[in-house]
Amino acid sequence: MTTTIDMRPKPFVLPFFYTQLDIIAKNRLRLWQEHRRTLGEGSVFAWHTWGMVRNSDGDMEPDYGSGLHITSDIAKPLHDAKDFAEYHQRHADEHGGLNVEDCWEFGNAKDYDGGDIQPRSLLYGMRLSFNDGSVLFFRMESKLKEELNEKEL
């Protein structure tokens, strides 16, 4: 008799679904296919992460994240948002697991498709909450280049 042991790791299923990010990605693809326009064309995107995490002593301390990032290509912040969610979900056990009921997305991503009658800027964010009380945020926003003054560039 032969016994086979399956040594493959269990597939990782994300408990937090980033619905608005997926909508932005679909709108981006649709806009390109229909009009050969890039979503957010003529805009500057800024994004950063921050939060509060419980350290090994049990005390809460600020997590200053990765600092402020700025680009004119929407692909980079979208990629970083998914990386942020996936990384922290995979490492949620360091903070007692992810508290899915206390995690959410915020912003106007569901209403933003790059059309002329759409909101002039995009705001997107997510909150990840953990069972030890730690909370991490990701926030991205856009501004039209014509609305920026020289000091902001």
N, C-alpha and C positions, 0 to 999 in steps of 0.2 A: 504494500500500500504506500502511495506517495502523497505527502502533504505539501501543499504550496502555501507559503506565508506571503501575504500582500504587504510589502514594505513601503508602498507609495504613501506619501502624506495625504491626510484627509483634505479634500478640496475646501478652500476657504470661501465662505459665503459672507459677503458684507451685510451686516445687520442694518446699517444706515444707508439708505438709497438717496443719492443726490439727484433728485428729479429735475430741479431747475438747471443744473449743469448739463444734463442730457438734452433739455429743451434748447439751451443755447447752442449746443453742438449741432443739433438737427437744423435749427434756424440758420446757422452759419453755412452748413452744407446746402440747404435749399436756396439761400440767397446767391451762393456761388453758381449753382446749377441753372437757376432761372435768369439771373441778371449779370453774371460774371462780376459781382461785387463782393468785397470782403466785409463781413460783419465787423462793425466798429471802425470802418475806414474813415480816416480823418480824426480819429480820437487817440487819446493817450490813456493808457490803463495803469493804475497804481494798485498794488496789493500788498498785504502784510498779514502776519499771524501774531497772536499774543494770547495770554491767558494766565491762569493761576493753577499751579500743580502742587500736590502734596509730596514733600520730600521723604526720604527714608526715616527721618526723625518724627514724622507725622505733622510737621508744620507746613502751612501753605506758604508758597513763595511765588513771585511773579515769573512768568515765562515770557521773555521779551521777543520770542520768535525769531524770525529770520530778517527782520528789518524791512524797510520800505523798498519795493521794487517798482520800476517804471519802464514801460515799453509801449510801442505803438502797434504791436502785434498781439491780438487777443489770444492767440494759441498758447502763449507762455503762461499767462495767469490761469487759463482753463486747465492746462496740464498740471500746474502746481496745486490747484485746488483738489484735483483728483488724487494726486500724490499725497497731499496733506491728509485727506480722509482715509485713504487706504493704509498709509503708514501708521496713523494713530489707532485705527481699528485693529490692525495686526498686533500692536503693542499695548492694547487696552488692558491686558492682564497685569501690567505694571502698576495700574491704578485701580485695581479691583474690578475691571471689566467696564464695558461701555454701557451707560444708562440710556438705552435707545429712546425711551419715552421722553427724555429731557434733551434730545438732540433735534435740531431743526435747521432749515435753510431760511434765509430772509432776503428781501430785495425785490426788484421788479423784473427779474429774469423772465418770468412767464409772459410779460407784456412787451418784451424788447426783441424785435426781429430785424432791426436795421432799416425799417421803412421810414418814409418821410413824415408820417403822422405818429410815429412811435415816440416814446420819451427820449429826450435829447441825450440822456446819459444812462449808463447801465450801472446798477448797484447789485452786487451779489455777495452773500455771506453765508457762512455755516457756523453752527455752534456744536461742539462735541462735548458731551458731559460724561463724566466717569463716576463709578460707584464710590470712590473715596472722596468725592467732592471736587476733584480737579475739573476745570473747564477750559477748553481751548477754542479759539475763534480764528476764522479765515475771513478776510474781507477784501473785495475787489470793487473798484469803481472806475468809471471812465469820465473823461471830460473832452469836449470837442477842442481840437487844437486852436481854433479861432477864438475860443473863450478864455484861453490861457494868456496871461500876460508874461512879459519877459522874466519876471522874478520867479514864476512858477515852472518855467522850462528848465 
